[in-house]
């Protein structure tokens, strides 16, 4: 339907002599562009940091500091971007970590992503209490700044479905 409406609009512009090369995007088109950019960046964040072990890419997605809303002591606290790398590295240290995006919803400066995490623990991961995880649902909401960096994260996990490893070696946020 969108392609059909776009074709009609382009046809009407051509008939009226308008040029798309010199046309300024409407506010609605600019907002749609920002929404699509933020959804793409959120998807790339998962692809690089969680679905593959490319955690050095954290700075491409997360602002120098961001606010996190999570379990325990991580409620409404500011953390350095490096914390996202440390958290992903921590989970990758248990074995073969992977995931899959189910869907994304974007509105304004926020993107909500529902994704599934899977883990096949290696020997060291099993010794630390991890068992296999097969497609446990997680929902994250990211707030992006104007430059496309994540500045706020809300985590919503189905922790009751996840094995609970020892927290002794869990990364701690640094000030």
N, C-alpha and C positions, 0 to 999 in steps of 0.2 A: 504494500500500500504506500509506504514512504517513497519508494522508487517511482511509482505511478504519479504521486503528487509532485515530486521533484521534476519529473518529465514535463508535467503540465506547466509548472512555474517557469521552467527554462524555455519552454515553447512560447509562453506569453511574453517573456522578456525579449526573445529573439524577434517576435512579431512587432513589439513596440520599439525596437531599435536599441534596447538597453544592452550593455556589455557587462558580463560577469567579471571581466578583468579589472574594471575600474570601480566596481560596486563595493561599498563598505559592508561588512557583515552586520546583520541586525544584532541587537542585544541577545535575542533568542539563539541565534546561530553561534555567537561567541560563548554563551553559557553552555550550549551543547558541546562545543569544542573543549571547553574546560572540563566538563563532566567526562567526556570520552578520554581525555588525557589522564585524568585522575584514576579512572577505572583501569586504563592500560598500565599506569605506574603501580597501582596496587597489585595487579596481576604479575607484573615483572618482579615486584618485591617478593612475592611467594615463590615464583619460579627460581629466582636466584638464591634467596636465603634459606628457603625451606625445602623445595622440591629437588634442588641440587645443592651441592656444598660449595656455593660461590659466595660465601658470607662476606668476603672483602668488598662486595658491591654495596654494602649497607649505606654508605655515604651518598650513593646515587639516589636514595629514596627517602632517607630520614634527615630531618633538620638537625643542626648541631646539638640542640637540646629539644626534647619533646616531653609531653605530659602523658603519663600512662595511668590507666584505670584498670586495675587487675585485682587479683586475690591477695590476701594477706596485707603486708605492709606497703604494697605497690599500688596505693589508691591515691590518685591525684598528685603524684610526685613527678618532679622534673628529673629526667635522666639524660645523660649524654648519648648521642647517636650510637656510639660504640657499644652501648648496652644491647642493642638489637643484634649486633654481630656476636656478642658473648652468649646471648640466650640461644641463638640458632646453633652456634658451635657446641654448646652444652648438649642440646638434643641430638645433634649429629654424632656426638661422641658415644652414643649408646649403640650405634650400628647404622644400618641402611635406612635412612629417613627419606620419605617421599610424600607426595600429596597430590591433590587434584582439586581444582576450583569447581564448585557446584554452580554458583551463580553470584552475580554482583548487582547491587542496587546503588545508584548514585543520586544525590540531591544536594544542591548547593555546593559546599566545599567538603562534603562527606561521602565516603564510599563504604558500604557494608559488603563484606565478602563472606559467603559461607563456603567453607572448604573442608576437605577430609584429610586427616593426617594418618600416615601408615609408617610402621617401623618394624624392621626385622632386626632384632638385637644381635650383636656379635657376642663373643664370649665375655668380653669385659663388661658389656651392657647387661648381660644376664647376671653376672656376679654382683652388679650394682642394683639388682632388683627389677630390671626391665623384662617384660615379656612382650610377645608380639602384639602389635597394635594394627588393626586392619580397618581403616576408614572411619575413624572417630571424627564426628562433626565438630567444627570450631567456627565461630562467627567473630570476626573482627570488624570494628568500625574505625576508619582512619579519617582524620580531618587534615586537609591539605592547605598549605599556604598558597599565595598567589604564584610562587615560583614552582609549585609542584612538589614540594617536600612535605613529608608527613610530620605534623606538629603535635598530633594528639592521637592516642590509640586506646580503644576500649576492647578488652578481651572478654569473650564469652565462650567458655569451653565446657564440654561434657566431661568434666574431671572424674565423675563417678565411673566412667567407662575406661579410664586410663589407668595403667599400672602406676603405682606410686614408688618411684625410686628413692634411694637415700638422698636427702637434701643437703648432706654435708658438703658436697662439692659443687652445689648450685652457685652460679655467678651472682655476685652482689653488686648492686648499683654503686658506682663511685661518685662522689661529689665533685 
